[in-house]
Amino acid sequence: MPATPQLHEDRLFPADPATRAIARSLYAGVKSLPIISPHGHTDPRWFSGNEAFDSPADLFLAPDHYLYRMLYSQGISLDALGVPSKAGKPDCDPREAWRLFARHFYLFRGTPSAMWMNHVLGDVFGIGERLNEDTADAIYDAIDAALKTEGFRPRALFDRFNIELLATTESPTDTLDHHHAIASSGWSGRVVTAYRPDPVVDADHEDFRAALEQFGDVTGEDTFTWRGYLAAHRQRRVDFMAAGATSTDHGHPTAATADLDPGEAEVLFDRIVSGKAGAGDAELFRAQMLTEMAAMSLEDGLVMQIHPGSFRNHNAALFASHGRDKGADIPARTDYVHALKPLLNRFGNERGLDIILFTLDETSYTRELAPLAGHYPVLKLGPAWWFHDSPEGMMRFRKQTTETAGFYNTVGFNDDTRAFLSIPARHDMARRVDCAFLAGLVAEHRLTEDEAADLATDLAYTLAKKAYKLDAAN
């Protein structure tokens, strides 16, 4: 990796020289391992069409809420940054948007976003200058020129980044055309999908009824009957598996699960689709559907990911103007012990079911999540994620979960990003932090260095591959 002012070779390693030397050695053994990216939100059309990326602003700013939420918090308009609204893409000069970003890049000092951005500038584009108002145009021109070359097309970058697998996330109403195009293109890159049923499970979603109708159109099932609705899910899961899916993904407000008898579940569904739902019915339906999805995963083998605890679209005015996923999702307190009990009563001891739990509520790591994953065979812990995808968040995760759940009830790292170019930066950060943590255990004589070296490889590569059943997948 080239050294630039932004990329010190010892970044994120311990300050103590002896421990830092151990971390360096561990990192040397994992820094070049292939990237497994089993959970993310990049656009599959990039890889199906392999067209050149648009301007630097369209590539870096418009899709990345990690960047524009900070700028928005300082009073900068999303329209001025080129972020699409419900009315469409704003009339915004990409260069002016980039200049605005560069002028305010100091806002990101000390944040993981700054580290990711500097990594991309230095490692991907070979730019050694710091991004600021004075360098904005020169850096824009350098990136823009690079994006026009074959070496910066999506597939070329995928190969250059040494990505072994990248999973995108699609809804049950998606035709998966881009995935089919990738599969038939002859390209060797492995881009798979993941089944995200939220739009047809969350009755509080503003497009729920329209999505349910489209769900029926895509599957040919009567999705306004309980039997047809479940059949449609099973059909689409088969379709997604044919497009390479090994996992499902569930982003519910809470971790609530329920285990109603079939008759009660059908009555609940009828209330939901008839518009006669009462208070609490939407939450009960989501809870029941997590258990139904677990039952289907036991049947078809898809790994189930549950990531609750986000108060979605907290900024009502921004949601009205710009819609979902615009940086206004806020973590909330989340219960797991009681919420997951119905599902675990039914499936907690099954050897053929795999459930990965994520959290935005770090207070639950030691109290709930690590003890649960340290007991139930079906459970594994997802990595520090979203707001905690940071050096401090990753280190807290290891410190709070390892003593109870160990390393092997966790699943390595995933980058959970829409920003394709930041994927290597995010994985590099995770590898460095894990090596720093392991180095501390070696320095304290709690691990031998060969054990730490094995663990570093497992955390960077092997655990994710195993947890998401990627060895067995086509």
C-alpha positions as CSV (number, residue, x, y, z in Angstrom):
1,M,0.0,0.0,0.0
2,P,1.6,3.4,-0.9
3,A,2.3,5.7,1.9
4,T,0.6,9.1,1.7
5,P,0.0,11.8,4.3
6,Q,-3.4,10.3,5.0
7,L,-2.3,6.6,5.2
8,H,0.3,6.0,7.9
9,E,1.5,2.5,7.8
10,D,0.9,2.0,11.5
11,R,-2.6,3.6,11.6
12,L,-4.9,2.0,14.2
13,F,-2.1,-0.1,15.7
14,P,-1.3,0.2,19.4
15,A,0.9,3.0,20.6
16,D,3.0,0.7,22.8
17,P,6.0,-0.3,20.6
18,A,6.1,-4.0,21.6
19,T,2.4,-4.5,21.1
20,R,2.5,-2.5,17.9
21,A,5.2,-4.9,16.5
22,I,2.9,-7.9,17.2
23,A,0.0,-6.1,15.5
24,R,2.2,-5.4,12.4
25,S,3.2,-9.0,12.2
26,L,-0.4,-10.2,12.4
27,Y,-1.6,-7.7,9.9
28,A,1.1,-8.7,7.4
29,G,-0.4,-12.2,7.3
30,V,-4.0,-11.0,6.5
31,K,-3.7,-7.7,4.7
32,S,-3.7,-9.3,1.2
33,L,-6.4,-11.9,1.9
34,P,-9.4,-11.8,-0.5
35,I,-12.4,-9.7,0.6
36,I,-15.6,-11.5,1.5
37,S,-18.4,-8.9,1.4
38,P,-21.5,-10.9,2.4
39,H,-23.9,-8.0,3.4
40,G,-24.1,-4.8,1.5
41,H,-26.1,-2.5,-0.7
42,T,-24.1,-1.7,-3.8
43,D,-26.0,-1.5,-7.1
44,P,-25.8,-4.7,-9.1
45,R,-26.4,-2.8,-12.3
46,W,-22.8,-1.5,-11.9
47,F,-21.5,-5.0,-12.5
48,S,-24.1,-6.1,-15.1
49,G,-23.6,-3.1,-17.4
50,N,-19.9,-2.4,-16.4
51,E,-20.4,1.2,-17.5
52,A,-18.0,3.9,-16.4
53,F,-19.0,5.6,-13.1
54,D,-20.3,9.1,-13.3
55,S,-18.6,12.2,-11.9
56,P,-16.7,12.1,-8.6
57,A,-19.7,13.8,-6.8
58,D,-22.2,11.2,-8.2
59,L,-19.9,8.4,-7.1
60,F,-18.8,9.6,-3.7
61,L,-21.5,11.9,-2.4
62,A,-24.9,11.0,-3.8
63,P,-25.1,7.4,-2.5
64,D,-23.2,7.6,0.8
65,H,-25.3,8.7,3.7
66,Y,-22.2,8.3,6.0
67,L,-20.9,11.4,4.2
68,Y,-23.9,13.6,3.6
69,R,-25.6,13.1,7.0
70,M,-22.6,14.9,8.6
71,L,-22.8,17.7,6.1
72,Y,-26.5,17.9,6.5
73,S,-26.0,18.2,10.3
74,Q,-24.0,21.3,9.6
75,G,-26.8,22.9,7.6
76,I,-25.6,22.0,4.1
77,S,-28.5,21.2,1.7
78,L,-28.7,17.7,0.3
79,D,-29.8,19.2,-3.0
80,A,-26.5,21.1,-3.1
81,L,-24.7,17.8,-2.8
82,G,-26.6,16.2,-5.6
83,V,-28.5,13.8,-3.4
84,P,-31.7,12.6,-5.2
85,S,-35.0,13.5,-3.6
86,K,-38.5,12.2,-4.3
87,A,-38.7,14.7,-7.1
88,G,-35.6,13.2,-8.8
89,K,-32.0,14.2,-9.1
90,P,-31.5,17.9,-8.3
91,D,-30.1,20.4,-10.9
92,C,-26.7,20.5,-9.4
93,D,-23.3,20.9,-11.0
94,P,-21.2,17.9,-9.8
95,R,-18.0,20.0,-9.6
96,E,-19.7,22.6,-7.4
97,A,-21.0,19.8,-5.1
98,W,-17.5,18.4,-4.9
99,R,-16.1,21.8,-4.0
100,L,-18.7,22.2,-1.3
101,F,-17.8,18.8,0.1
102,A,-14.0,19.6,0.0
103,R,-14.5,22.9,1.7
104,H,-16.2,21.1,4.6
105,F,-14.1,17.9,4.6
106,Y,-12.6,19.1,7.9
107,L,-15.9,18.2,9.6
108,F,-14.9,14.5,9.3
109,R,-11.7,14.8,11.3
110,G,-11.3,11.8,13.6
111,T,-14.3,9.9,12.0
112,P,-14.1,6.6,10.2
113,S,-15.5,8.4,7.1
114,A,-12.4,10.4,6.9
115,M,-10.2,7.3,7.1
116,W,-12.3,5.6,4.4
117,M,-12.2,8.6,2.1
118,N,-8.4,9.2,2.6
119,H,-7.8,5.5,1.9
120,V,-9.8,5.7,-1.4
121,L,-8.0,8.8,-2.5
122,G,-4.6,7.5,-1.6
123,D,-4.8,3.8,-2.4
124,V,-7.3,3.7,-5.2
125,F,-6.5,6.9,-7.0
126,G,-2.9,7.5,-5.9
127,I,-3.7,11.0,-4.6
128,G,-1.3,12.2,-1.9
129,E,-2.8,15.7,-1.3
130,R,-5.2,16.3,1.4
131,L,-8.8,17.1,0.3
132,N,-9.7,20.7,1.0
133,E,-10.9,23.8,-0.7
134,D,-7.5,24.5,-2.4
135,T,-7.1,21.0,-3.8
136,A,-10.7,20.3,-4.6
137,D,-10.5,21.0,-8.4
138,A,-7.2,19.2,-8.9
139,I,-8.5,16.1,-7.1
140,Y,-11.8,16.2,-8.9
141,D,-10.0,16.3,-12.2
142,A,-7.7,13.4,-11.3
143,I,-10.6,11.2,-10.2
144,D,-12.7,12.3,-13.2
145,A,-9.9,11.4,-15.6
146,A,-9.4,8.0,-13.9
147,L,-13.1,7.1,-14.0
148,K,-13.0,7.5,-17.8
149,T,-10.4,4.7,-18.1
150,E,-11.0,0.9,-18.4
151,G,-9.1,0.3,-15.2
152,F,-11.8,2.1,-13.2
153,R,-14.8,0.3,-14.6
154,P,-16.7,-1.6,-11.9
155,R,-15.6,-5.0,-12.9
156,A,-11.9,-4.0,-13.1
157,L,-12.1,-2.4,-9.7
158,F,-13.8,-5.5,-8.3
159,D,-10.9,-7.6,-9.5
160,R,-8.3,-5.0,-8.4
161,F,-9.9,-4.9,-4.9
162,N,-9.4,-8.7,-4.6
163,I,-13.1,-9.2,-3.9
164,E,-13.9,-12.9,-3.8
165,L,-17.7,-12.4,-3.2
166,L,-19.9,-9.4,-2.9
167,A,-23.6,-9.6,-1.9
168,T,-26.1,-7.0,-2.8
169,T,-29.6,-6.8,-1.2
170,E,-32.9,-6.9,-3.2
171,S,-36.6,-6.9,-2.3
172,P,-39.0,-9.7,-3.1
173,T,-40.4,-7.6,-5.9
174,D,-37.1,-7.3,-7.7
175,T,-36.8,-9.1,-11.0
176,L,-33.1,-9.9,-10.4
177,D,-32.4,-9.0,-14.1
178,H,-29.0,-7.5,-13.2
179,H,-28.0,-10.6,-11.4
180,H,-29.1,-12.7,-14.3
181,A,-27.1,-10.5,-16.7
182,I,-24.0,-10.8,-14.5
183,A,-24.3,-14.6,-14.5
184,S,-24.7,-14.8,-18.3
185,S,-21.9,-12.3,-19.1
186,G,-19.0,-14.7,-18.7
187,W,-17.3,-12.5,-16.2
188,S,-15.7,-14.4,-13.3
189,G,-16.6,-11.9,-10.5
190,R,-19.0,-13.4,-7.9
191,V,-21.8,-11.0,-7.2
192,V,-24.8,-12.5,-5.4
193,T,-28.1,-11.2,-4.0
194,A,-29.7,-11.5,-0.6
195,Y,-33.4,-11.7,0.2
196,R,-34.7,-8.6,2.0
197,P,-38.5,-9.1,2.5
198,D,-39.1,-5.9,4.6
199,P,-41.3,-4.1,2.0
200,V,-43.9,-6.9,2.0
201,V,-43.5,-7.6,5.8
202,D,-43.7,-4.2,7.3
203,A,-47.4,-3.1,7.3
204,D,-46.3,0.3,8.5
205,H,-44.3,0.9,5.3
206,E,-45.8,3.6,3.2
207,D,-45.7,1.4,0.1
208,F,-46.8,-1.9,1.8
209,R,-50.0,-2.4,-0.2
210,A,-48.5,-1.6,-3.5
211,A,-45.5,-3.8,-2.8
212,L,-47.9,-6.6,-1.8
213,E,-49.7,-6.3,-5.2
214,Q,-46.4,-6.3,-7.0
215,F,-45.3,-9.3,-5.0
216,G,-48.4,-11.1,-6.4
217,D,-47.7,-10.0,-9.9
218,V,-44.1,-11.3,-9.8
219,T,-45.0,-14.7,-8.3
220,G,-48.5,-15.3,-9.7
221,E,-49.7,-16.0,-6.2
222,D,-52.6,-14.4,-4.4
223,T,-50.6,-12.5,-1.9
224,F,-53.7,-11.1,-0.2
225,T,-54.4,-14.6,1.2
226,W,-52.2,-16.1,4.0
227,R,-51.5,-19.3,2.0
228,G,-50.7,-17.4,-1.2
229,Y,-48.5,-14.9,0.7
230,L,-46.3,-17.6,2.2
231,A,-46.1,-19.5,-1.1
232,A,-44.9,-16.3,-2.7
233,H,-42.1,-16.0,-0.2
234,R,-41.1,-19.6,-0.8
235,Q,-41.1,-19.1,-4.5
236,R,-39.0,-15.9,-4.4
237,R,-36.5,-17.5,-2.0
238,V,-35.9,-20.2,-4.6
239,D,-35.5,-17.5,-7.3
240,F,-33.0,-15.6,-5.1
241,M,-31.0,-18.8,-4.4
242,A,-30.8,-19.4,-8.1
243,A,-29.2,-15.9,-8.3
244,G,-26.6,-16.9,-5.8
245,A,-28.3,-15.9,-2.5
246,T,-27.1,-17.6,0.7
247,S,-28.8,-15.3,3.1
248,T,-31.9,-13.3,4.0
249,D,-31.8,-9.9,5.6
250,H,-34.4,-8.4,8.0
251,G,-34.3,-4.8,9.2
252,H,-37.2,-4.6,11.7
253,P,-37.7,-1.8,14.2
254,T,-37.4,-4.3,17.1
255,A,-36.2,-7.9,17.6
256,A,-39.7,-9.0,18.5
257,T,-40.7,-12.5,17.5
258,A,-44.0,-14.4,17.9
259,D,-45.1,-18.0,17.4
260,L,-48.8,-17.9,16.7
261,D,-50.7,-21.0,15.7
262,P,-51.5,-21.1,12.0
263,G,-55.1,-20.1,12.5
264,E,-54.2,-17.0,14.6
265,A,-51.5,-16.0,12.1
266,E,-54.0,-16.2,9.2
267,V,-56.5,-14.1,11.1
268,L,-53.8,-11.5,11.9
269,F,-52.8,-11.4,8.2
270,D,-56.4,-10.9,7.2
271,R,-56.7,-7.9,9.5
272,I,-53.5,-6.5,8.1
273,V,-54.5,-6.7,4.4
274,S,-58.1,-5.7,4.9
275,G,-57.2,-2.4,6.5
276,K,-58.7,-3.5,9.8
277,A,-55.4,-3.8,11.8
278,G,-55.5,-2.6,15.4
279,A,-52.9,-1.1,17.6
280,G,-49.9,-3.4,17.8
281,D,-50.9,-5.6,14.8
282,A,-48.2,-4.4,12.5
283,E,-45.6,-5.1,15.2
284,L,-47.1,-8.5,15.9
285,F,-47.1,-9.3,12.2
286,R,-43.5,-8.4,11.8
287,A,-42.7,-10.6,14.9
288,Q,-44.6,-13.5,13.4
289,M,-42.9,-13.1,10.1
290,L,-39.4,-13.4,11.7
291,T,-40.5,-16.8,13.0
292,E,-42.0,-17.8,9.6
293,M,-38.8,-16.7,7.9
294,A,-36.8,-18.8,10.4
295,A,-39.0,-21.8,9.5
296,M,-38.3,-21.3,5.8
297,S,-34.6,-20.9,6.4
298,L,-34.7,-24.3,8.2
299,E,-36.2,-25.7,5.1
300,D,-34.0,-24.1,2.4
301,G,-30.8,-23.4,4.3
302,L,-30.6,-19.6,3.8
303,V,-28.7,-17.9,6.6
304,M,-31.0,-15.4,8.4
305,Q,-29.7,-12.0,9.3
306,I,-31.7,-9.9,11.8
307,H,-30.7,-6.3,12.4
308,P,-33.3,-4.4,14.5
309,G,-33.1,-1.3,16.6
310,S,-33.2,1.6,14.1
311,F,-35.8,4.3,14.4
312,R,-36.2,4.8,10.6
313,N,-36.8,8.2,9.0
314,H,-36.6,10.1,12.3
315,N,-36.6,13.4,10.4
316,A,-40.1,13.6,9.2
317,A,-39.5,16.7,6.9
318,L,-36.6,15.0,5.2
319,F,-38.5,11.8,4.8
320,A,-41.3,13.8,3.1
321,S,-38.9,15.5,0.7
322,H,-36.3,12.8,0.1
323,G,-37.7,9.5,1.2
324,R,-35.9,6.6,2.9
325,D,-32.2,6.0,3.6
326,K,-31.1,9.6,3.7
327,G,-29.1,9.5,7.0
328,A,-32.0,10.0,9.4
329,D,-32.1,6.5,10.9
330,I,-31.3,6.7,14.6
331,P,-30.3,3.8,17.0
332,A,-32.8,2.9,19.7
333,R,-32.7,0.7,22.8
334,T,-33.3,-2.9,21.8
335,D,-34.4,-5.9,23.8
336,Y,-33.2,-9.4,22.6
337,V,-33.6,-11.7,25.6
338,H,-37.4,-11.4,25.8
339,A,-38.0,-10.5,22.1
340,L,-36.3,-13.5,20.7
341,K,-37.7,-16.0,23.2
342,P,-40.7,-17.2,21.0
343,L,-38.4,-17.9,18.0
344,L,-35.8,-19.5,20.2
345,N,-38.3,-21.7,22.0
346,R,-39.2,-23.1,18.6
347,F,-35.9,-23.2,16.8
348,G,-33.1,-22.3,19.2
349,N,-31.6,-25.8,19.3
350,E,-31.9,-26.6,15.6
351,R,-28.5,-27.6,14.0
352,G,-29.7,-26.8,10.5
353,L,-30.6,-23.1,11.1
354,D,-28.2,-20.2,11.2
355,I,-29.2,-16.8,12.5
356,I,-26.9,-13.8,12.6
357,L,-27.8,-11.0,15.1
358,F,-26.7,-7.4,14.6
359,T,-27.3,-4.5,16.9
360,L,-27.3,-0.7,17.0
361,D,-27.6,-0.9,20.8
362,E,-24.1,-1.6,22.2
363,T,-25.5,-1.8,25.7
364,S,-26.9,-5.2,24.8
365,Y,-23.5,-6.8,23.8
366,T,-22.4,-8.0,27.3
367,R,-25.9,-8.2,28.9
368,E,-27.8,-10.0,26.2
369,L,-26.2,-10.8,22.8
370,A,-23.0,-12.4,23.8
371,P,-24.7,-14.7,26.4
372,L,-27.4,-15.7,23.9
373,A,-24.9,-16.4,21.1
374,G,-22.7,-18.2,23.7
375,H,-25.5,-20.7,24.3
376,Y,-27.9,-21.2,21.4
377,P,-26.6,-23.2,18.5
378,V,-28.6,-21.2,16.0
379,L,-27.1,-17.8,16.9
380,K,-24.0,-16.0,15.8
381,L,-23.1,-12.3,16.3
382,G,-22.8,-9.9,13.4
383,P,-19.9,-7.4,13.6
384,A,-20.0,-3.8,14.8
385,W,-22.3,-2.3,12.2
386,W,-23.5,1.0,10.8
387,F,-23.0,3.7,13.5
388,H,-20.4,1.4,15.2
389,D,-18.5,0.5,12.0
390,S,-15.5,2.4,13.4
391,P,-12.2,1.7,15.2
392,E,-13.7,2.3,18.6
393,G,-16.9,0.4,17.8
394,M,-15.0,-2.6,16.5
395,M,-12.7,-2.6,19.6
396,R,-15.7,-2.3,22.0
397,F,-17.4,-5.2,20.2
398,R,-14.4,-7.5,20.7
399,K,-13.9,-6.4,24.3
400,Q,-17.6,-6.9,25.3
401,T,-18.4,-10.1,23.5
402,T,-15.2,-12.2,23.4
403,E,-15.2,-13.3,27.1
404,T,-18.7,-14.8,26.8
405,A,-19.3,-15.7,23.1
406,G,-15.6,-16.2,22.1
407,F,-14.5,-15.5,18.6
408,Y,-16.1,-18.4,16.9
409,N,-19.7,-17.4,17.7
410,T,-19.1,-14.2,15.6
411,V,-19.0,-14.0,11.8
412,G,-16.0,-11.8,10.9
413,F,-16.7,-8.5,9.2
414,N,-19.1,-7.1,6.6
415,D,-19.0,-3.6,5.2
416,D,-22.8,-2.9,4.8
417,T,-22.2,-0.1,2.3
418,R,-23.6,1.5,-0.8
419,A,-20.2,3.1,-1.5
420,F,-18.3,0.5,-3.6
421,L,-15.0,2.2,-3.6
422,S,-14.8,2.2,0.2
423,I,-15.1,-1.6,0.6
424,P,-11.3,-2.2,0.7
425,A,-10.9,0.7,3.1
426,R,-13.5,-0.7,5.5
427,H,-12.1,-4.2,5.4
428,D,-8.6,-2.9,5.9
429,M,-9.8,-0.9,9.0
430,A,-11.4,-4.1,10.4
431,R,-8.3,-6.1,9.9
432,R,-6.1,-3.6,11.5
433,V,-8.4,-3.2,14.5
434,D,-8.7,-7.0,15.0
435,C,-4.9,-7.4,14.8
436,A,-4.5,-4.6,17.4
437,F,-6.9,-6.4,19.7
438,L,-5.3,-9.8,19.2
439,A,-1.8,-8.2,19.7
440,G,-3.0,-7.0,23.1
441,L,-4.0,-10.5,24.1
442,V,-0.6,-11.8,22.9
443,A,1.3,-9.1,24.8
444,E,-0.7,-10.0,28.0
445,H,0.1,-13.7,27.4
446,R,-3.5,-14.6,26.9
447,L,-2.9,-15.9,23.4
448,T,0.2,-17.3,21.7
449,E,1.3,-15.5,18.6
450,D,0.4,-18.5,16.4
451,E,-3.1,-18.7,17.9
452,A,-3.5,-15.0,17.2
453,A,-2.3,-15.5,13.6
454,D,-4.9,-18.2,13.1
455,L,-7.6,-15.9,14.6
456,A,-6.6,-13.0,12.4
457,T,-7.1,-15.1,9.3
458,D,-10.4,-16.4,10.6
459,L,-11.7,-12.9,11.5
460,A,-10.6,-11.4,8.2
461,Y,-11.8,-14.2,5.9
462,T,-12.7,-17.7,7.2
463,L,-15.5,-16.9,9.6
464,A,-17.6,-14.9,7.1
465,K,-17.1,-17.5,4.4
466,K,-18.3,-20.2,6.8
467,A,-21.2,-18.2,8.4
468,Y,-22.7,-17.3,5.1
469,K,-22.2,-20.9,3.6
470,L,-20.1,-19.6,0.8
471,D,-18.0,-22.7,0.4
472,A,-21.1,-24.8,-0.4
473,A,-22.7,-22.2,-2.6
474,N,-22.3,-22.2,-6.4
